[in-house]
Amino acid sequence: MTIASILGAIVIGAVIGAIGRLLLPGRQAIGWVLTIVVGIVAALIGTAIAQSLGVATTDGIDWIELVMQVVLAAVGVGLVAGLRRSRV
């Protein structure tokens, strides 16, 4: 694992997390760092699911994989926001 791949995962996680957060209505009680972490986890899980279904090996942009990642990020942000809200 190189520095470039780690930085790439952070950038992709930030974008995926931000898009997932934007899909949810209202305010979410989580910060941007936690949004990035949720986005990274969603990107990893979405990639694993796409590879197991055989859709992550297309030429160009893998739209199905990207949609899976964004949906997982939205679910993850919603879960984390709900858990943080219930603790307060």
Secondary structure, DSSP 8 states (H G I E B T S, - for coil): --HHHHHHHHHHHHHHHHHHHHHSSS--S--HHHHHHHHHHHHHHHHHHHHHHT-S--SS--HHHHHHHHHHHHHHHHHHHHHHHHH-
